[in-house]
Amino acid sequence: MYKLIVPEKHTKLWDLSVQLHDKLDIEILLEDGYLPNKEQLKTACMVFPRSSEIIDIITCKICKKIYLTNPSKILRVWAGYRSGEESDIVFVVVTKEENADIDFAFDYDLVIRGKEEFSLENRSVIYQENVQDLFPTKEVMLDVQRCINKYVESLTKDHSNLRIIAGSSFKSKRYMKPEPEPDLIKRTCIVFYVHIKGVIPIKEKEFPKTLTSENSIIYETDVREGYVDLKAGGWPDEIHTDVKMGCKIGGMENEDEFGTLGGFLELPRYGLCCLTCAHVLVTEAKGEYEDDEFICYQPNVGNRKTFGQKRRFGCLRKAHTYAGDTGSDPPKAGLDYALVKLDEDRKPCSGLFPDIDITEWKTAGFDFPMTYTSGEVFNFDETYRRRRNPIIKYGARTGVTCGSLAWYGQCIVQEGRPTLLNQIQINHTRTDEKKQEFSGKGDSGSLVFMVDNQNTPTAIGLLVCGNAKLGCSYATPICEILDDINIEKMKSFNQL
């Protein structure tokens, strides 16, 4: 509990102004810097509608006051309420780091959470999906995909805290009440992911309890904590004269951030290019780029280890972002990709990946390091038919990691709008639940492969985001990217 000291005179004025419904006096008190205490705020919410302008003015003033307690540690503050307790306002304080040590002098109900902090409920669910080998039928997967597409615009408009919309084979209940493991009901549902579960933004309603597909199938909904960032990472690596899939790369805008070089393409217009995510290189994609307008580096510019060496490996020729299409049949996936035309002296000569500890390959089931020489890709039908095959990726941040195909048709939400529709969900599969991690910041742009029983990889997607705590990652279907570029496969190499 945090104590707020207000002179007795102004406490009485607050009580009187609220009793008389006097909005003008309330605004004067606020302008003079006198905020209501917890009980006065509750009374105000009983007198005025929770979504009214005057409640908005009051809570915004309180949010600002809380934020100014320590702007160096606090990222943002927002007001909300819990289900069934609409007059009891809760203030969510999002801090820049976990366990931030901040002294608050308020008696309001505060929920304090680090910007990257959330529960492991979803990871527990995914662990059980993997253990029980649950996988939706193709018909269910497509129906859920179309159902998400049907409601995505209204959901993102009405719910500012929404981060991901996805299908799941379990409905989770009573997580941390009182047991640390969720009570799981085996039932296909649609999950709404938020940063903080249980607190609803003050001017908004609760999420719908069900969604009905175009086939008139009613899906129950679930709410879990989780989010993903479309951001690059910030670690160095060695220079590869002949660049390879999995290398660390970066652009001109932020020298300390990096992503991953995904794969290579032979294009009639640009020649030999590499593929990665647009958000790895630019903050805002503008489409076509002229030669040498935007230089790209391997490794990234901020890499102190390679200071003074030639790091330029090419120039950006195209950066394209597209949210996707909910109206097309089949629905079109959102895109986030970039094409870098490679310099002559940095071109690849093989389908190899950078060196890594051999134990990582062995953990992934390979006796020798994987190579991708065929350039072959799988579309949705081919991927679904082989849905039990392992998934693997080589990323600049987390190296070689394994996963399993979970769902097609998931939706990523950024800043209150659908950013990437119809993405592939890959569940993390490590040897135990505690060590699951398929990707981290800096792995964006990695090619995601499906491997057969001979450990031959075929590309199925381009990794765009993920989160170890969430237990899953997301990739754009590779064939949708290639269709947009108007080619059929990745570059092939001769077997070594």
MIKEKE-542646 format. One record per residue: x, y, z of N, C-alpha, C, O, CB in turn. Coordinates in steps of 0.2 Angstrom, whole numbers, plus 2048, in hexadecimal, padded with zeros to 3 digits. Glycine has a CB too. Layout:
residues N
XYZXYZXYZXYZXYZ...
end
This chain:
residues 496
8047FA8008008008008048068008098068047FB80080680380B7FC8078117FB8038177FE7FD8187FB8098127F480681B80280282180580382780280882980080582180D7FD82A8017FD8317FE7FB8368037F58368067F88317F77FF83B8047FD8408097FA8468067FD84A80280484280D7F48488077F084D8057ED85180B7EB84E80F7EA84B8007EE85880B7EC85C8107E485B8127E085980D7ED86480F7E285B8187DB85981A7D685E8167D185B8157DA85A8227D88648167D38698127D286680B7CC8668097D78708127D78648087D58628017D285B8007CF85A7FC7DC8627FD7D38578067D08518067C88528067C484E8037D284D80C7C685780B7BF85880B7BD85B8057B785A8037BE85D8117C085F8027BE8627FB7BD85D7F67B885D7F27C38677F97C28587F67C18527F17BA84F7F37B684D7EE7C784D7F27B984D7F97B384A7FB7AD84D7F97A884B7F67B38488037AD8547FA7A78587F87A68597F17A08587EE7A885F7FB7AB85A7ED7AB85A7E67A88547E37A48557DE7B285C7E37AA84E7E57A88487E27A08477E479C8457E07AC8427E579E8497EA7978487ED79384C7E878D84A7E779784A7F47958527E77918577E37928567DB78F85A7D779385E7E57968517D97978507D279A8567CF7988587C979084E7CF79E85A7D27A18607D07A785F7CC7AC85F7CF7A28657D67A685E7C57AC85C7C17B18627C17B78617C17AA85B7BA7AF8687C17B386E7C17B786F7C77BD8707C67AF8757C07B586E7CD7B986E7D37BE8687D37C38697D67B486E7D97BC8637D07C085D7D07C685F7CC7CC85D7CD7BD8577CE7C58627C67CA8647C27CF8697C57D58697C47C88667BB7CC86E7C97D08737CC7D586F7D17DB8717D27CB8787CF7D286B7D57D68677DA7DC8637D67E28637D97D28627DE7DA8607D17E085D7CD7E58627CA7EB8607CB7DD8597C77E38677C87E786C7C57EC86F7CB7F28717CA7E48727C27E986F7D17ED8727D77F286C7D97F586E7DE7E88747DC7F18667D67F68617D97F385D7DE7F78597E17FC8647DB7ED85D7E07EA8597E57E68537E27E18547DF7E585D7EA7E984D7E37E68477E17E18447E67E28457EC7EB8427DE7DC8407E37D883C7E87DC8377EB7E08347E87D183A7E57DA8347F17DD82E7F47D98287F17D58297ED7DD82E7FB7DB8227F37D881C7F07D081C7F17CD81B7EC7DB8167F37CE81E7F77C781D7F87C38237F47BD8217F27C581E8007C68297F47C382E7F07C282C7E97BD82E7E57C68357F17C78297E67C78277DF7C28227DE7BE8227D97CE8247DD7C181D7E37BC8187E27B581B7E27B18197DE7BD8137E87B48207E77AE8247E77AC8277E17A78277DE7AE8297ED7B182A7DE7B182E7D77AE8297D27AA82B7CE7B78327D57B18237D27AF81E7CD7A881B7CE7A58197C97B48197CD7A681C7D479F81A7D579A8207D379481E7D179E8187DD79C8267D479882C7D279882D7CA79382E7C779B8327D679E82D7C779F82E7C07A08277BD7A38237C07A58337BF79E8267B679F8207B37A781F7B27AB8247B179C8217AC7A98197B37B08177B27B381A7AC7B981C7AC7B18107B37B081A7A67B281C7A07B182379E7B28267997AF81879A7AF8277A47AD82E7A27B48327A27B98307A47A98317A87B383879F7B983D79E7BC83F7A57C283F7A57B684379A7B88407AA7BA8437B07BF83D7B47C483F7B77B58457B57BD8377B37C18327B67C78317B27CC82F7B57BD82B7B67C78327AB7CD8327A77D18377A97D78367AA7CB8327A07CF83D7AB7D38437AD7D78417B37DD8427B47CF8497AD7D383E7B87D583D7BF7DB8387BE7E08397C17D083B7C47D98327BB7DE82D7BB7E482E7B77EA82C7B87DB8267B87E48327B27E98357AE7EE8397B27F48387B27E78397A87EB83D7B77EF8417BB7F383D7C07F983E7C27EB8467BF7EF8387C37F28337C77F882F7C47FD82E7C77ED82E7CA7F782D7BE7FC8297BA80282D7B980882B7BA7F98277B38018347B88078387B780B8397BD8118397BD80583F7B480783A7C380A83B7C980E8357CB8148357CE80583C7CF80C82F7CA80F8297CB8158287C781B8267C980B8227CA81582A7C181A8297BC82082E7BE82682C7BE81882B7B581E8347C08238397C28278377C982C83A7CB82083F7C38258327CC82882F7D282F82D7D083482F7D48248297D583082A7CA8378287C88378267C18378217BF8398227CC83782C7BD83782B7B583D8277B383C8247AD8378327B28428277B68488237B484781B7B484A8177B184E8257B88428197B98418127B983A8107B783980A7B68418107C18358157B682E8137B482E8147AD82F81A7AA8298177B882B8107A982A8107A28238147A182381879D82A80979E81E8117A48178147A38138127A981480D7AC81481279C80D8167A98088147AF8018147AB8008197A88098197B57FD80F7AD7F68107AA7F180D7AF7F38097B47F580C7A47EB8107AF7E680E7B37E18097B17E08087AB7E28147B57DF8047B57DA7FF7B37D67FD7B97D68007BF7DE7F97B17D37F77B87CE7F47BD7CE7ED7BD7D07EA7B77C77F77BD7CC7EA7C27CC7E27C27C47E07C07C07E47C27CE7DF7C87C37DB7BD7BD7D87BC7B87D87C27BA7D57C77BD7D17B87B27DB7C27AE7DB7C87AF7E07CD7AC7E07D27AE7D47CB7B57E47CC7B67E97D17B87F07CD7BD7F37CD7BD7E77D57B37F27C97B37F87C57B57FE7C87B78037C57AD7F87C07B37FF7CE7B48057D27BB8057D57BD80B7D77AF8077D77BE8007D67C57FF7D97CA8007D47CC7FB7D07C67F97DD7CD8067D37D28077CE7D98057D07DB8067D57D280F7CC7DC8017CB7E37FF7CC7E88037C77E68047C17E37F77CB7ED8047C97F28087C57F88037C47FB8017C87F580E7C97F98027BD7FE7FD7BB8058017BA8058067B57FC7F97B580A8007BD8108037BC8157FF7B98177F97BB8138057C38178007B281B7FC7AE8227FF7AF8238057AD8197FC7A78277FB7B282E7FE7B38327FB7AE8317F67AA8307FB7BA8387FF7AD83D7FD7A88407F77A98427F37A48428037A78417F57AF8447EF7B18407EB7B683C7EE7BA84B7F07B58417E57B783D7E17BC8407E37C38467E57C483E7D97BB83C7E27C883D7E37CF8407EA7D08457EB7D48427DE7D183E7EF7CD8407F67CE83F7F87D58397F87D783D7FB7C88447FB7D88437FE7DF8418057DF8458097DE84A7FD7E383A8067DF83780D7DF83380E7E582F80A7E783380D7D98348147E88308167EE82A81A7EC82A81F7E983481A7F38248177ED81E81A7EB81A81D7F281A8197F78198157E88188237F18148267F780D8277F580A82C7F581782D7F98098217F38028217F17FF81C7F58028177F78028217EA7F881D7F67F48177F97F08147F47EC8107F67F081A7FE7F18157ED7EE8117E87F080A7E87F58087EA7EF8157E17EC8067E57EE7FF7E37F27FF7DD7F08027D77E77FB7E27F87FD7DE7FD7FD7D87FF7F67D68007F27DB8048017DA8007F57D08037EF7CD8097F17CA8097F47C57FE7EB7C880F7EE7CC8157F07CA8187EB7C68197E57C981A7F37CF81A7EC7C081C7E67BB8227E97B78217EE7B48177E37B78277E57B682C7E77B182A7E67AA8257E27A98327E27B282C7EA7A582A7EA79E82A7E379B8267E279682D7EF79A82F7DF79D8307D979A82E7D379F8307CD79E8377D879782A7D57A48287D07A98217CE7A881C7D27A88297D37B08207C77A88197C47A881A7BD7AB81F7BA7AB8167C57A18147BA7AC8147B47AF8167AE7AA8167B07A480D7B27B28177A87AC8197A37A881379E7A78147987A581F79F7AB80D7A17A780779C7A680779979F80679379E8017A17A780879E79A80879B79380D79679280C79178E8097A178E81379779581879279481778B79781878679481F79579781378B79D8117857A080C78279B80C77C79B80E7877A780778679880278379480678078E80477A78C7FD78879180A78378B80E78078581277A78781277578381378678281577A78C81877478F81476E78F81576978D81B77579680D76F79180976979280676878B80576278980376B79680576C78680476B77F80976677C80776277980377177B80F76877D81576477B81575D77E81575877B81B76777C81475D78581475678880F75278680F74C78581475779080975578580375178380275077B7FD74D7797FC75478680775377880775277180075576D7FE75176980974B76F7FE75A7707F875D76D7F97617677FE7657667F47617727F57607627F576475C7EF7657587EB75F7587FB7617577ED76B7567E676B7537E676874C7EB7687497E47737537E076674A7DF7647437E076A73F7DF7707417D87617427E17687397E176E7347DB7727337DC7787337E376B72D7D576F7347CF7727337CE7777397CC77D7387C976D7337D077573F7CF7797457D477F7457D27857467D177574B7DA77D7437DF7837427DD78873D7DE78E73F7E67807407DB7867387D878B7337D278F7357D17957347D778872C7CE78C7397C878F73B7CA7947417C77997417C378A73E7CE7927457D079774A7D479D7477D37A37497D579374F7D879C7427DB7A173E7D67A673B7D77AC73C7E079E7387D17A37387CC7A87357C87AB73B7C67B173A7C77A47317C77A87407C37AB7467C87B17487C57B674A7C27A674B7CE7B07497D27B674C7D27BB7477D27C17497DA7B374D7D37BA7407D27BF73B7CC7C373B7CB7C973A7D47BC7347C67BF73D7C07C273D7BF7C87427BC7CD7417BA7BD73E7C27C77487C17CB74E7C77D074F7C77D47537C07C77547CD7CF74B7D37D274D7D27DA74E7D57DD7527D97D07497CF7DD7497CE7E47487CB7E774E7CD7EB7517CB7E67427C57E47507C17E67567C57E575C7C47E97617BA7E37567C87DF75D7CB7DE7637D17E37647D27E576A7CE7D67637D57E475F7DB7E97607D87F07617DC7F47657DF7E875A7D27F175F7D07F87607CD7F97677CE7FE76A7CA7F975B7CA7F47697C67F47707CB7F27767C97F477C7C07F07707D17EF7757D57ED77A7DC7EF7797E07EC7767D47E577B7DE7F577C7E57F877B7EA7F377E7F07F477C7E57FE77E7E97EF7837EE7EB7867EF7E47827F37E07847EC7E978D7EC7E377D7EC7DD7797F37DC7757F57E17727E77DC7747F77D77767FD7D67737FE7D076E8017D17698027D57787FA7CB76F7FA7C576A7F37C276B7F07C27708007C076C7F17C07657EB7BC7657ED7B57617F07B575C7E57BF7617EB7AF7657EE7A97637E97A37657E57A47697F57A87657EA79E7617E67987637EA7947687F07947697E579475D7E678F76C7E978B7717E57857717DF7857707EA78F7777E877F7737E57797747E277877B7DF77377D7E97737727E477D7807E277D7877DF7837897E17897867E877B78B7DA78378D7D87897907DB7887977DA78379B7D07897917DE78E79A7E178E7A07DD7927A57DB7977A47E879179F7DD78F7AB7D97927B17DD7927B77E178D7B87D278E7B27DB7977BB7DE7977C27E57977C37E87947C77DB7917C67E979A7BE7F079A7BF7F279E7C57F07A37C67F379D7B87F679B7C97F979E7CF7F379F7D57F47A37D97FC7A57CE7EE79B7D47E879B7D97E67947DB7E27927D87E279F7D67E97927E07EF7947E47F57907E17FB7927E37EF7937EB7F478B7DC7FA7877DA7FE78B7D47FB78F7D17F87817D780478A7D480878E7CF80778B7C880878F7C381078D7D08047857C78037827C07FB7847BF7F77837C380477B7C07FA7857B87F37877B67EE7817B67F177B7B57F378A7B07E87817B77E377C7B67E177C7AF7DE7817AC7DD77D7BB7E37777AB7E27777A47DC7727A27DC76D7A47E97747A17D877579D7D377279B7D47717937D67767907CC77679B7D476B7917D676978A7D076B7857CB7687857D77617897D17717837CC77477F7CF77A77A7D377E77C7C67777837CD7797747D077E76F7CD7857717C77867717CE77D7687D178A7727CF7917747D37967707D879476D7CF79277B7D179C7717D57A276E7D77A67747D47A87787D07A67697DE7A77747E17AA7797E37B27787E57B37727E87A777B7E17B677D7E37BD77C7E97BE7817E97BD7877DD7C277E7EF7C077E7F57C17827F57C97847F57CD7807FB7BF77F7F67CA78B7F77D178D7FD7D17928007CC7947F17D37918007D77938067D87978047D679E8087D27A28097DF7977FE7D87A17FC7D77A87F57D57A87F17D87A67FD7DE7AC7F47CE7AA7EE7CB7AA7EA7CE7B07ED7CE7B67EE7C47AA7E47CF7B07DF7D07B67DE7D77B77DA7D97BB7E37CD7BC7E17DC7B37E07E37B37DE7E57AC7E17E57A77E67E77B67D87E87AC7D57EB7A67D67F27A57D47F67AA7CD7E97A57D87F57A07D97FC79F7D28007A07CD7FD79F7DB7FE7987D38057A47CD8087A77C780A7A37C180A7A57CF80E7AB7C880C79C7C380E7987C08087937BC80978F7C58137937C38027957C17FC7907BD7F77947BD7F779A7C87F978E7BA7F27907B77ED7937BB7E77937C07E67907B07EB78F7B87E17967BC7DB7977BC7D87907B87DA78B7B97D679C7C17D378E7C17D07887BB7CB7877B87C978C7C77CB7887B97CA7817B37C67807B47BF7837BA7BC7827B17C57797AF7BB7867B07B47887B17AF7837B37AA7847AB7B378D7AD7B177D7AD7AC7777AE7B07717AD7B67717A77A87777B07AC76C7B07AF7657AD7AA7607AF7A47617B87B17637A97AC75C7A67A77577A97A87507A97AD74D79E7A97577AB7A274E7AE7A27477A97A27417A37A27437B279B7467AB7A373B7A77A37367A379D73479E79D7317AA7A572F7A67977377A379173779E79073D79C78A73E7A878B73779D79574179879574679B79174C79778E7507917927447A179074C7A478C7527A67917577A97967567AB7887507A479075D7A57957637AB7937677AB78D76979F7957687B07977677B679676B7B679A7717B57A07717BC7977667B87967777B979A77D7BF79E77C7C479C7787B97957837C07A37807C67A77807CA7A67877C77A478C7C57AF77E7D07A87867D47A878C7D97AE78C7DA7B17877D97A178C7DB7B07927DF7B67937E67B37977E57B079C7DC7BC7977EB7B57947F27B37977F77B97967F67BD7927F57AD7937FC7B979A8017BE79A8067BC7948087B67948047BF7A08087C179180E7C078C80E7C57878097C978680D7B97898137C67848147CB77E81B7C977A81F7C577D8147D278181B7CC7748217CB7718237D276E81F7D676D8217C676B8297D476D82C7DA76A82F7D97638337D47638317DD76F82D7DD75F8317DC7588377E17598377E675682C7DF75283C7DE75C8427E275E8487DE75C8487D875D8427E576584E7E175B8547DE75A8587DE7608557E17658587E275485D7DA7608617D97678677DD7668677E37638637D276886C7DC76A8727E076A8797DC76C87C7DF7708717E576F87B7D67698817D376B8857D37658837D375F87F7CC76D88C7D27668917D27608927CB75E8907C67608977D57628967CB7588997C475589E7C57518A07CB74F8937C07528A17C074E8A77C17498A47C374289E7C17408AB7BA7498A97C573E8A77C77378A87C17338AD7BD7348AC7CD7358A37BF72F8A37BA72A8A47BD7238A07C072089D7B572A8AA7BC7208AB7BF7198A67BC7148A37C07108B27BD7178A57B671589F7B37118997B27168997AE71A8A17AC70D8947B771688F7B771B88B7B171B88B7AD71588B7BD71A8897AF7208857A972187E7AA72487D7AF7288897A472587A7A57238737A57278757A572E8797A173086F79F7248717A97328727A97398777AE73C8787AF7428757A273C87A7B273787F7B773987B7BD73D8767BE73B8837BA73387F7C074187C7C674487D7CC73F8827CD73C8807C874B8777D073E8777D57398747DB73C8707DB7418747D37338757E173A8727E773C8727ED7378757EC7328767EA74386E7F273886E7F87348717FE7368757FE73B8677F973286F80473387280A73586F80E73A87181273D87280E72E86880C73C86481074086680F74886681474B85D80E73F86780974A86980875186F80375186E7FD75086380575587580675287B80275187C7FC7568807F77558818067528787FC75C8797F77618747F27608757EC7648787FA76886F7F275C86A7ED75B86C7E87558707EB7518637F075A86A7E275686B7DD7508667D974F8617D87548727DA7528667D574A8617D07488657CA74586B7CA74585B7D27448627C67418657C073E8647C073785E7C27348627BA7418697BE7338697BD72C8657B672B8677B172D8707BD72985F7B772785B7B172785E7AC7218607A77238547B372585D7AE71B85F7AA7168617AE7108617B471085A7A47148627AB70A8647AE70485F7AD6FE85C7A86FE86B7AC70285E7B26FA85A7B26F485D7B56EE8617B96EE8537B66F685C7B16E885E7B46E28587B86DF8537B56DD8617AE6DD8597BE6DE8547C26DB8567C66D585B7C96D48527C86E08517C56D08537C86C98547D06CA8587D26C684D7C76C58517D36CE8527DB6CF8587DD6D285B7E26D084C7DE6D28597D96D885F7DB6DC8657D76DC86A7D96DE85C7DC6E38647D16D986A7CC6DA86A7C86E08647C76E38717D06D986F7C66E38707C26E986E7C66EF8727CB6F18767BE6EA8697C56F38677C86F98667C46FF8667BD6FE8607CC6F88667C67058657C370B85E7C570D85C7CB70C86A7C371085B7C17118547C27148557C371B8587BE71F84F7BD7128517C871E8517C872584A7CC7278467CD7228577CC7288497CE72D8437D272F8447D972E84A7DC72F8417D073683F7DD72C8407E472B8427E77318467EC7318397E772883F7E57378407E973D8477E87408497EB74583B7E674284A7E373D8527E273F8567E873D85A7EA7408547DC73C8547EB7378587F07348557F77348597FC7358597EE72D84E7F873484B7FF7348467FF7398427FA73A84980072D84480573B83F80674083880773C83380673E84080C74483980973683380A73183580972A83980C72783081273283280372883380172183080671C82A80871D8307FA72083480771783180C71283180970B83080C70683581271183280270A8317FF7048387FE70083D7FB70382D8026FF8398016FB83F8006F78448056F984380B6FC83D8026EF84B8036F98508086FA8558086F58568036F185480570185880D6F485E80E6EF86480B6F186580A6F785F8156ED8688096EC86F8066EE87380B6F28738116F18738056E78768086F887A80C6FC87681170187981570487F80F6F986F81170086B81670486B81470B86B81871086481770186C80D70C86B80B71387080571486F7FF71186480871587680671787B8007178797FC71D8777FE72288280471987B7F571C87A7F07218807ED7238857EC71F8757EB71E8817EA7298877E872C8867E172F8817DF7328897ED73188C7DE72E88D7D77318947D77348997D773188B7D172C8947D673B88F7D774088C7DE74088F7E373D8917D47478887E07458857E674688A7EC7478907EA74A8807E674B8897F274688E7F77478907F874E8967F974F88B7FE74588C7F775388E7F775A8927F275C8947F27628887F875E8947ED7588997E875A8A07EA75B8A37EB7578997E27558A27EB7628A87EE7638AE7E97628B47EB7608A97EF76B8AC7E27628B17DD7608B47DE7598BA7DC7588AE7D67618B07E07548B37E074E8B47E874C8B47E97468AE7DD7498B67EC7508B77F374F8BD7F474A8C27F174B8B87F77568BC7F87458C17F97408C17F473B8C57F57368C87F97448BD7EF73B8BD7EA7358B77EC7318B27EF7338BD7E37388B77E972A8B27EB7268AC7E77288AC7E17278B47E971E8A67EA7298A07E772C89B7E77278967E372789E7E973289B7EC7228967ED71D8967E671989B7E47178977F371888F7E471888F7DE71488A7DF70E8897DA70A88D7D87188867E470E8817E670987D7EC70A87F7F070F87D7E07088787ED7068747F370786D7F170686B7EC7028767F87018697F470A8627F270A85E7F470485F7FA70285E7F671085B7F07018577F16FB84F7F26FC84C7F56F88597EC6F584D7EE7018467EE7028447EC7098477E870C8427E96FD8407F070C83D7EE7138367EF7138337F47118407F37198327EA71482B7E97138277E77198297E271C8297E570D8237EB71C81E7E87218177E971F8157ED71B81F7ED7288137E472180C7E371F8087DF72480B7DA72680C7E07188037E27278007DF72C7FC7D872A7FC7D472E7FA7E472F7FA7D87247F77D27227F07D37207EE7D97207F77CC7277EC7CE71E7E57D071B7E07CB71E7E17C571D7E57CF7137DB7CD7227D67C97257D17C77207CD7C27227D37CC72B7D07CA71A7CB7C97167CC7C47107C77C270D7C87CF7137D27C370F7D47BE7097D37B770B7D37B57117DB7BF7077D37B37067D27AC7087D77A87037D57A86FD7CA7A97067DC7A57067DD7A470D7E07AB7107E27AF70C7E279F70F7DF7AC7167E27B37197E97B47187ED7AF7187E07B37207EB7BA7167F27BB7157F67BD71B7F37C071F7F37C17107FC7BA71B8007BC7218037C37218047C571C8067B77228047C57278087CC72880F7CA7268127C57278077CF72F8127D07248197CF72181E7D472581C7DA72681A7D071A8247D27268297D67298307D47278337D072A8297D77318327D67218387D371E83C7D971B8397DE7198367CE7198427D771A8477DC71684C7D871284D7D271384B7E071C84D7DB70C8527D87088587DC7078587E370684F7D870185E7D97098657DD7088697DA70386A7D47028687DC70F86A7DF6FE86F7DD6F88767DC6FB8787E16FE86E7E26F28797D66FA87F7D46FC8857D76F88857D76F28807CD6FD88A7DA6FC8907DC6F98947D66F68937D16F88957E06FE8977D76F089B7D26ED8A07CE6F18A07C86F189F7D56E78A37D26F68A87CF6FA8A67CC7008A97CA7048AE7D46FC89F7CC70189C7C97078977C37058937C170A8997CE70B8977C16FF8927BC6FD8937B57008987B37018917BC6F588D7B270188E7AB7048907A66FF8907A76F98877A97078937A170189679B6FD8937946FF89578F6FC89D79B6FD88F79470488C78E70688678F70A88479470C89278A70B88378970C87D78971087F78871887A78571B87878470E88578A71A88778972188478E72588279472388E78872188478D72C88379273188979373588E78F73487D78F73688A79973889079A73C89179574188D79174388F7A174089879474389A78F74889679074E8957967508A179074989578B75289278B75889478475C89678075888A78C75889378476289577E76689177876388B77876389477F76E89577376289276D75F88D76A76388876776189776875D88D76B76A88876876E88176B76D87C76876E88A76A77688177276A87A77576987777176387177076387B77C76787B76F75E87876B75887676475B87176275987E76A75387A76175F87975A76287275B76686E75676587E75876687176076A86B76076E86576176986075F76B86C76777286676476386176575E86075F75A85B75E75686276B75A86475975B86375375886775275286674D74E85C75375686D75675187175674B87875374D87B75675287275D74887B74E74A88174C74B88675174988C75174B88374574888575574388975A74088576073F87F76073F88C75773988876673E88576C73D88076C73788276973288A77273C87A76F73887576F73387877372D87B77872E86F77173587677172787777672187077671D86C77271D87C77371C86F77C71A86977D71686B77F70F86D78570E86478371986B77A70B86E77B70486877A6FF86977D6F987377570386277770085D7766FB85A77D6F985877D6F38597716FD8597816FE8557876FD84D7856FC84978A6FB85678A6F684B77F6FE84477D6FE8407807048437817098447766FE83A78170283578470782F78070882D77D70383478C70682B78070D82577D70E81F78270F82078771282577871481A78170B81478570C81078371281277E71581078670680A78671380678371980477C71980577871E80078871980177A7137FF77371280576E7138047697177FC77270B80B76F71181076B71181376B71981576671B81676D70D81377171C81577272381076E72781276A72C81577972580A76F72680576B72A80576472A80576072F7FE76E72980676172480775A72380D75772780D75172980875971B81275B72881875972B81875C73281D75D73581E75A72881275D73581276273B81575F74181776274680B76373D81775874181A75574782275574682575474B81874E74782475874182B75874082E75E74482B76374582D75A73883475D74683876274B83976974783976974183E76074D83976E74A83A77574884177774B84277675183477A74984577B74784B77D74984D78474684B78574085177874785178774A85378E74785A78F74985C78D74F84E79474985E79374686479674886479D7488637A174386A7937438647A074E8647A774F86A7AA75286E7A775585E7A975486B7B17508717B47538717B575A8777B675D8717BB74F86C7B575E86C7B676586C7AF7698707AE76D8657B97678677AA7678677A476B86A79E76786979876A8607A376D86C79F76286F79975E86A79475C86579675987479676386C78E75C86878875A86378775F86478576586C78275885C78775D85778576285278175E85178175885478B76584E77D76284977975F84277B76184177E76784A77176183D77975D83677B75F83177675C83477175883478275D82B77775C82677375982177775681F77D75982376E75E81E77575181877974D81277975281077475481777674680F77F75380977F7588037817547FE77E75380B78475D8037877517FD78A74E7FF78E7488057917487F978E7537FB78F7437FB79473E7F679973F7F17977427FA7917367F779F73D7F17A473E7F17A97447EC7AC7467EB7A173D7F77A97477F77AD74D7F87B474C7FB7B67467FD7AB7527F67B97507F77C074F7FB7C47547FA7C375A7EF7C374F8007C87528047CC7568017D37568007D675180B7CC7538007D675C7FE7DD75D8037E175F8067DF7647F77DD7618047E775C8097EC75F8057F375F8027F575A80F7EC75A8067F67648037FD7657FC7FD7637FA80275F8078027607F87F97657F17F97647EE7F775D7E97F875C7EF7FF7667F37F47597F07F27527F37EC7507F97EA7537F27F874D7F07E874C7F37E174A7F97E37457F87E67407EE7DD7467FF7E07478057E27448067DC73F8097DD73980A7E37498057D67418077D073D8017CB73E8017C874380E7CD73F7FD7CA7397F87C57397FB7BF7367FF7BE7327F27C87357F77B97387F87B37357FF7B07358027AE7307F67B372E8027B073B8097AE73C8097A773F8047A474180D7B274180F7A473E81079D74181279D7488177A174A81579973C80F79974C81179975381679275481478D75280B79875881C79375782078E75882178D75F82479276382778F75481F78876282078776982878576B82B78176781B78176C82A78777183178677383177F77582D77D77983378B77883677B77383777477683E77377884277177483476F77183F77377E84577278184576B78583F76878584877778684A76978884A76378C84576379284375E79585176178E84476979584076A79A83C77179A83F7757968437697A183777279E83377879D83777E79F83678379C82D7777A283C77D7A483F7837A68447867A184678C7A28437817AD84678279C84B78579884978679184D78678C85178079884278779083F78878984178F78784079478A83878778A84478F78184579577E84779477684C79077484C79978184279677284379576B84779B76884B79B76383D7947678467A176B8497A77688497AD76D8467AC7728447AA76284D7B176B84E7B777084F7BD76B8507BD7658547B67758507C376E8517C976A8587C976785D7C776A8517D076F8577CA76085D7C975C85D7C37588617C27538637C87618587BF7598577B97548527BB74F8517B774A8547B375884F7C174F84A7C374984E7C27438537C57428477CA74B84A7BF73E84D7BF7378507B87368527B67308537C47368507B473B8537AD73A84E7A97368487AA7368547A97418507A473184C7A072E84A79A73384E79873784F79D72884479873384179373784078D73283D78D72D83A79573A84378773484378173083F77B73383E77B73A84A77F72F83C77772F83A77173183F76C72F84176C72983277072E84076773384576273184275B73183D75973584B76173684475772C84175072B84674B72F84A74D73384174E72484474472E84873F73284F73E73085373B73384473973285174272B85874272885C74872A86174A72985974172185874C72E85A75373185B75872B86075C72B86175273585775772585875C72085376172184D76072285675871985676872185176D72384E77071D85077071785577372684777271E84477671984177C71C83E77B72283E77171684178271983F78871C83778871C83478771784278E71883578B72282D78C72382C79372582679572482A78772883079672782F79D72A8357A272B83A79F72B82A79D7308337A872C8387AD72E8367AF7358317B27368387B372983B7AE73A8397B07418387B774283D7BB74083F7AD7468337B97458327C17468327C374D8347C874F82B7C37438307BE7528307C075982F7BA75D82D7B575B82B7C575A8307BB76482F7B57688317B876F8337BD7708337AF7678307B37748317B577B8327AF77F82D7AA77F82C7BA77E8377AE7828397A77868337A678C8317A178D8407A77898317AC78F82C7AB7948267A97928227A679582C7B27988247AB78B81E7A978881E7A278681879F78681D7AE78282479F78582479878382379777B82379177981F79478682379C77782279B7708257A176C8267A676F81B79A76E8257A07668287A57618237A675B81F7A175A82F7A475F8247AB7578207AB7518247AD74B8297B074B81B7B17528227AA7458257AA73F8207AC73981B7A973A82A7A473D8237B073581F7B172F81F7AB72A8257A97288207B872B81A7A872781B7A372281F7A571C81E7AA7198147A171F8247A171B82A7A37168277A370F8297A870B82F79E71682279F70E81F79F70781B7A670581B7A870081A7997068187A970B8157AF70A81A7B57088187B97048117B17108207B470B8257B970A8277B87038287BD6FF82B7B970F8297B270182B7B16FA8267B36F58287B56EF82D7A96F98207B16F681A7B36F281A7BB6F18197BD6EB8137B16F481B7BF6F681C7C66F68227C86F18217CD6EE81C7C96FD8277C56F282D7C66EE82D7C46E78307C66E28337C46F18287BF6E68277BC6DF82C7B76DD82F7B76D88267C16DA82F7B36E28337AD6E18307A76E482C7A76E883A7AF6E38337A16E383079B6E58347986EB8327946EF82F7966E083B7996EB83F7966F084579A6F284679F6EF84278F6EE8497986F884F79B6FA8547996F58547956F185079A70185A79C6F686079B6F28627946F48637926FA8667A06F38647906EF8677896F086F7896F087278E6EC8647846EC8727856F387A7846F387C77D6F18787796F287D7876F988277C6EE8847766ED8867726F48887766F888A7766E888476C6F48867686FA88E7686FB8917686F68837616FA89076970189776970389A7627038A076170489976D709
end
